[in-house]
Amino acid sequence: MGIVKNWQRIFALLIVVLLCIGCSKVPSTSYNPWEIISVPTDAKLLDIAFTNNPQHGFLVGSNATLLETNDGGNTWEPLTLALDDPRSRFDSVSFADQEGWIVGEPSLLLHTTDEGRSWSRIPLNEKLPGSPIAIKALGNNTAEMATDVGAIYKTTDGGKNWKAQVEAAVGVVRNMERSADGKYVAVSAKGSFYSTWEPGQNAWVPHNRNSSRRVENMGFSENGQLWLLARGGQVQFSDPTKPEEWQEAQSPELATSWGLLDLAYRTPNEIWIGGGSGNLLRSADGGKTWEKDRAVESVAANLYKVVFFQPDQGFVIGDRGVLLKYQPNLEKASPAESA
């Protein structure tokens, strides 16, 4: 009798699980605006940037990968730079008008003032804490550079001299993001806590994660609101009126084993999230509800970087040379327009 009751309990639990899976299935997007772009490399792509000309941009990645486009990202051509180590890793690229910067490992800094037609290497101090992983072009001869231990430096003379912006490093980080107004958020290597810094502060401010789930990635919205992606497919936003507090965590798709890897705003209300195994999520209402772009599920890659330079110019970077380009003209006409 006891065995029968145990089986009844197990069966009931299975029914509940199946019902939950059915209920958690996120709806599909009404159209797929992403086009798969053929890229002439299988190296790991890490960052993308455009000059003041939206047709002219650069992709960077592992094995000194540098690709250039002159048609808005539809086609890409490889460029070869004379480097001591051809296995150098280009982590970050950024442009302000015609002036551009690339940072990478080991301890690599490249600079161009002619829209990428020529690049010069700028030597970095051997005592630089950590390896540079992020660069932000800020204007004429001005840029900000961050390392993988949270050191932040700024130059105003084209890279000849760099001034430390924070007195102490934060420790090894898994990722770091910069807001438009110069604030930073950095996630610790193990995802166990995060730290924030803003101009004028002497040191990073550490924060405990607000749940038992490890933090995967963090960043900023245009209005400075923080977003957080946690293990197990959770997304969370800070309270817009109380920056130190967080809104309730969401799980856009409960029945999933893939993680959420990066988030970007196309508009103040439209959000895209990239995830493992070719998963893309979209929210049209600032993160309240979600839908899934199932047309790209066949892409055999983790989609780990989502970037929008403007509402009609966006890219998703994935494993093994996978690149998706946002194509607003792929949107299907509404019933009223097609009638």
C-alpha positions as CSV (number, residue, x, y, z in Angstrom):
1,M,0.0,0.0,0.0
2,G,2.8,2.3,0.9
3,I,4.5,1.6,-2.5
4,V,1.3,2.5,-4.3
5,K,1.0,5.8,-2.4
6,N,4.7,6.6,-3.2
7,W,4.1,6.0,-6.9
8,Q,1.0,8.2,-6.7
9,R,3.0,11.0,-5.2
10,I,5.7,10.7,-7.9
11,F,3.1,10.6,-10.6
12,A,1.4,13.7,-9.2
13,L,4.8,15.5,-9.0
14,L,5.5,14.6,-12.7
15,I,2.1,16.0,-13.7
16,V,2.9,19.3,-11.8
17,V,6.3,19.5,-13.5
18,L,4.8,18.9,-16.9
19,L,2.1,21.5,-16.3
20,C,4.7,24.0,-15.1
21,I,6.8,23.4,-18.2
22,G,3.8,24.0,-20.4
23,C,2.8,27.2,-18.6
24,S,6.4,28.6,-18.7
25,K,6.8,28.3,-22.4
26,V,7.5,31.8,-23.5
27,P,5.6,32.9,-26.7
28,S,7.4,33.4,-30.0
29,T,8.2,36.7,-31.6
30,S,5.9,37.6,-34.5
31,Y,8.9,38.0,-36.8
32,N,12.7,37.5,-36.8
33,P,14.7,40.7,-37.5
34,W,18.1,39.0,-37.3
35,E,20.1,37.9,-40.4
36,I,23.0,35.5,-40.1
37,I,26.1,37.1,-41.5
38,S,28.9,35.1,-43.0
39,V,32.2,36.0,-41.3
40,P,35.6,34.8,-42.8
41,T,36.9,33.3,-39.5
42,D,36.1,30.7,-36.9
43,A,38.0,32.6,-34.2
44,K,36.1,33.7,-31.1
45,L,34.7,37.2,-31.8
46,L,34.7,39.5,-28.8
47,D,33.7,43.0,-29.7
48,I,32.4,45.3,-32.5
49,A,32.6,49.0,-33.1
50,F,31.8,51.5,-35.9
51,T,33.3,54.8,-36.8
52,N,31.3,58.0,-37.3
53,N,30.3,56.3,-40.6
54,P,27.7,53.7,-39.8
55,Q,28.8,51.7,-42.9
56,H,32.4,51.4,-41.6
57,G,33.1,49.1,-38.7
58,F,35.5,46.6,-37.1
59,L,35.2,43.2,-35.4
60,V,37.9,41.9,-33.1
61,G,38.6,38.6,-31.4
62,S,41.0,35.9,-30.5
63,N,44.2,35.0,-32.5
64,A,44.6,38.7,-33.4
65,T,41.4,38.7,-35.4
66,L,40.6,42.1,-36.9
67,L,37.8,42.3,-39.5
68,E,36.6,45.4,-41.4
69,T,33.2,46.2,-43.0
70,N,32.4,49.0,-45.4
71,D,28.8,48.1,-46.0
72,G,27.3,48.3,-42.6
73,G,28.2,44.8,-41.5
74,N,26.9,42.7,-44.4
75,T,30.3,41.6,-45.5
76,W,33.6,41.5,-43.6
77,E,37.3,41.4,-44.7
78,P,40.2,40.2,-42.6
79,L,43.1,42.6,-41.8
80,T,46.5,41.6,-40.7
81,L,48.6,43.7,-38.3
82,A,52.3,43.3,-37.7
83,L,52.4,42.0,-34.1
84,D,55.0,40.2,-32.1
85,D,52.6,37.4,-31.1
86,P,50.0,36.4,-33.7
87,R,48.0,34.7,-31.0
88,S,47.2,38.0,-29.3
89,R,43.7,38.4,-28.1
90,F,41.8,41.5,-29.1
91,D,39.2,42.0,-26.3
92,S,37.7,45.4,-27.0
93,V,37.4,48.0,-29.8
94,S,36.0,51.5,-29.7
95,F,35.7,54.6,-32.0
96,A,34.9,58.3,-31.6
97,D,34.6,59.7,-35.1
98,Q,37.8,58.6,-36.9
99,E,39.9,57.9,-33.8
100,G,39.9,54.3,-32.6
101,W,41.4,52.0,-30.0
102,I,41.9,48.3,-29.5
103,V,43.0,46.6,-26.2
104,G,43.9,43.0,-25.7
105,E,46.1,40.4,-24.2
106,P,48.9,40.2,-23.4
107,S,49.1,43.9,-22.4
108,L,48.2,45.2,-25.9
109,L,47.0,48.7,-26.9
110,L,46.5,49.8,-30.5
111,H,45.5,53.3,-31.7
112,T,44.3,54.8,-35.0
113,T,43.6,58.4,-36.0
114,D,42.6,57.7,-39.6
115,E,39.5,55.5,-39.3
116,G,41.5,52.3,-39.1
117,R,43.6,52.7,-42.3
118,S,46.7,52.4,-40.1
119,W,47.2,51.3,-36.5
120,S,50.1,52.1,-34.1
121,R,51.0,50.1,-31.0
122,I,51.3,52.1,-27.8
123,P,53.5,50.5,-25.1
124,L,51.9,49.9,-21.7
125,N,53.7,50.1,-18.4
126,E,54.9,46.7,-17.2
127,K,53.5,47.5,-13.8
128,L,49.9,47.9,-15.2
129,P,47.6,46.0,-12.8
130,G,46.1,43.2,-14.8
131,S,45.5,43.0,-18.5
132,P,43.4,45.6,-20.4
133,I,40.0,44.2,-21.4
134,A,37.9,47.2,-22.2
135,I,38.5,50.5,-24.0
136,K,36.1,53.5,-24.6
137,A,36.9,56.2,-27.0
138,L,35.7,59.5,-25.6
139,G,36.8,62.1,-28.1
140,N,39.9,63.8,-29.5
141,N,43.0,62.0,-28.1
142,T,40.8,60.9,-25.1
143,A,40.0,57.4,-24.0
144,E,39.3,55.3,-20.9
145,M,40.8,51.9,-20.4
146,A,40.0,49.2,-17.8
147,T,41.8,46.0,-16.8
148,D,40.6,42.6,-15.7
149,V,41.3,43.4,-12.1
150,G,39.3,46.7,-12.2
151,A,42.0,49.3,-12.7
152,I,40.7,52.2,-14.7
153,Y,42.9,54.7,-16.6
154,K,42.2,57.8,-18.7
155,T,44.3,59.5,-21.4
156,T,43.8,62.9,-22.9
157,D,47.0,63.0,-25.0
158,G,46.4,60.1,-27.4
159,G,47.8,57.4,-25.1
160,K,51.1,58.9,-24.2
161,N,50.1,59.3,-20.6
162,W,47.4,57.5,-18.5
163,K,46.0,58.7,-15.2
164,A,44.6,56.2,-12.7
165,Q,40.9,56.9,-12.0
166,V,40.6,54.6,-9.0
167,E,43.2,54.0,-6.2
168,A,42.8,50.3,-5.8
169,A,41.8,47.4,-8.1
170,V,38.7,45.4,-7.3
171,G,40.0,41.9,-8.0
172,V,39.7,39.6,-10.9
173,V,36.4,40.2,-12.8
174,R,34.4,38.1,-15.2
175,N,33.0,41.1,-17.0
176,M,32.8,44.9,-16.7
177,E,30.4,47.4,-18.2
178,R,30.5,51.2,-18.5
179,S,27.5,53.5,-18.6
180,A,27.2,56.5,-21.0
181,D,28.0,58.9,-18.1
182,G,31.2,57.0,-17.0
183,K,29.9,54.7,-14.2
184,Y,31.2,51.1,-14.1
185,V,29.8,47.9,-12.8
186,A,32.0,44.8,-12.5
187,V,31.1,41.2,-11.7
188,S,33.6,39.1,-9.6
189,A,35.2,36.2,-11.4
190,K,33.1,33.7,-9.5
191,G,29.9,35.7,-9.8
192,S,29.6,35.9,-6.0
193,F,29.4,39.7,-5.7
194,Y,29.6,42.8,-7.9
195,S,31.2,46.2,-7.5
196,T,30.3,49.7,-8.7
197,W,32.3,52.8,-9.3
198,E,31.5,56.3,-10.6
199,P,33.7,59.3,-11.4
200,G,34.9,61.1,-8.3
201,Q,35.0,58.0,-6.1
202,N,38.4,56.8,-4.8
203,A,37.5,53.1,-4.7
204,W,35.1,50.5,-5.9
205,V,32.0,49.9,-3.8
206,P,31.4,46.2,-3.3
207,H,27.8,44.8,-3.2
208,N,26.6,41.3,-2.1
209,R,24.5,39.5,-4.7
210,N,20.9,39.6,-3.7
211,S,20.1,35.9,-4.1
212,S,21.9,32.5,-3.9
213,R,22.3,32.5,-7.7
214,R,25.6,33.5,-9.1
215,V,25.7,36.6,-11.2
216,E,26.5,36.0,-14.8
217,N,26.6,39.6,-16.2
218,M,25.5,43.2,-15.4
219,G,25.2,46.5,-17.2
220,F,23.3,49.8,-17.5
221,S,20.2,51.0,-19.3
222,E,20.3,54.4,-21.0
223,N,18.8,56.1,-17.9
224,G,21.4,54.5,-15.6
225,Q,19.2,51.7,-14.3
226,L,21.2,48.5,-13.6
227,W,20.3,45.1,-15.1
228,L,21.5,41.8,-13.8
229,L,21.6,38.3,-15.3
230,A,21.9,35.4,-12.9
231,R,22.5,31.7,-13.3
232,G,19.5,29.6,-14.2
233,G,18.1,32.1,-16.6
234,Q,17.1,34.9,-14.3
235,V,16.9,38.6,-15.1
236,Q,16.5,41.5,-12.7
237,F,16.4,45.3,-12.8
238,S,17.3,47.8,-10.1
239,D,14.6,50.1,-8.8
240,P,14.6,53.2,-11.0
241,T,13.8,55.4,-7.9
242,K,16.0,53.5,-5.4
243,P,19.2,52.5,-7.1
244,E,20.4,50.4,-4.1
245,E,17.2,48.2,-4.3
246,W,16.2,45.6,-6.8
247,Q,12.9,44.7,-8.4
248,E,11.6,41.2,-8.2
249,A,13.7,38.7,-10.3
250,Q,12.2,37.2,-13.4
251,S,12.6,33.9,-15.2
252,P,11.5,34.5,-18.8
253,E,11.6,30.8,-19.5
254,L,11.4,28.5,-16.5
255,A,11.8,25.3,-18.5
256,T,15.3,25.9,-19.7
257,S,18.8,24.7,-19.0
258,W,20.5,27.4,-20.9
259,G,21.9,30.6,-19.3
260,L,21.4,34.3,-20.1
261,L,24.6,35.8,-21.2
262,D,24.1,39.4,-22.3
263,L,21.4,42.1,-22.5
264,A,21.0,45.3,-24.6
265,Y,18.4,48.0,-25.1
266,R,17.4,48.6,-28.7
267,T,15.0,51.4,-27.5
268,P,14.2,52.6,-23.9
269,N,11.5,49.9,-23.8
270,E,12.7,47.2,-26.2
271,I,15.3,44.8,-24.7
272,W,17.1,41.8,-26.3
273,I,18.9,39.1,-24.3
274,G,21.3,36.5,-25.8
275,G,21.8,33.1,-24.2
276,G,23.3,29.7,-24.6
277,S,22.4,27.4,-27.5
278,G,21.3,30.1,-29.9
279,N,18.6,31.6,-27.7
280,L,17.3,35.1,-28.1
281,L,14.7,36.8,-25.9
282,R,12.9,40.0,-26.6
283,S,10.8,42.3,-24.3
284,A,8.8,45.2,-25.8
285,D,7.8,46.6,-22.4
286,G,11.0,47.2,-20.5
287,G,11.3,43.7,-19.2
288,K,7.8,43.0,-17.9
289,T,6.9,40.3,-20.4
290,W,9.1,38.3,-22.8
291,E,8.9,36.5,-26.1
292,K,11.4,34.2,-27.8
293,D,12.9,34.5,-31.3
294,R,12.8,30.8,-32.3
295,A,13.9,31.5,-35.8
296,V,17.5,31.6,-34.6
297,E,17.4,28.5,-32.4
298,S,19.1,26.6,-35.2
299,V,22.3,28.7,-34.8
300,A,24.7,26.4,-33.1
301,A,26.4,28.9,-30.8
302,N,26.1,30.6,-27.5
303,L,25.1,34.2,-28.1
304,Y,27.2,36.1,-25.6
305,K,27.3,39.7,-26.7
306,V,24.4,41.9,-27.9
307,V,25.1,45.5,-29.1
308,F,22.9,48.3,-30.4
309,F,24.6,51.4,-31.7
310,Q,21.3,52.9,-32.6
311,P,17.7,51.5,-32.9
312,D,18.2,50.3,-36.5
313,Q,21.9,49.1,-36.1
314,G,22.5,46.1,-33.9
315,F,24.6,42.9,-33.8
316,V,24.7,39.7,-31.8
317,I,28.1,37.9,-31.4
318,G,28.3,34.2,-30.8
319,D,30.8,31.3,-30.6
320,R,32.9,30.1,-33.6
321,G,32.5,33.2,-35.7
322,V,28.7,33.5,-35.5
323,L,27.4,37.0,-36.2
324,L,23.8,38.2,-36.4
325,K,22.8,41.6,-37.8
326,Y,19.6,43.4,-36.9
327,Q,17.6,44.1,-40.1
328,P,14.5,46.2,-39.3
329,N,13.3,45.8,-42.9
330,L,12.8,42.1,-42.2
331,E,9.8,42.9,-40.0
332,K,6.6,41.6,-41.5
333,A,4.0,44.1,-42.4
334,S,1.1,44.3,-40.0
335,P,-2.3,43.0,-41.1
336,A,-3.5,46.5,-41.7
337,E,-0.5,47.4,-43.9
338,S,-0.8,44.2,-45.9
339,A,-4.5,44.5,-46.4
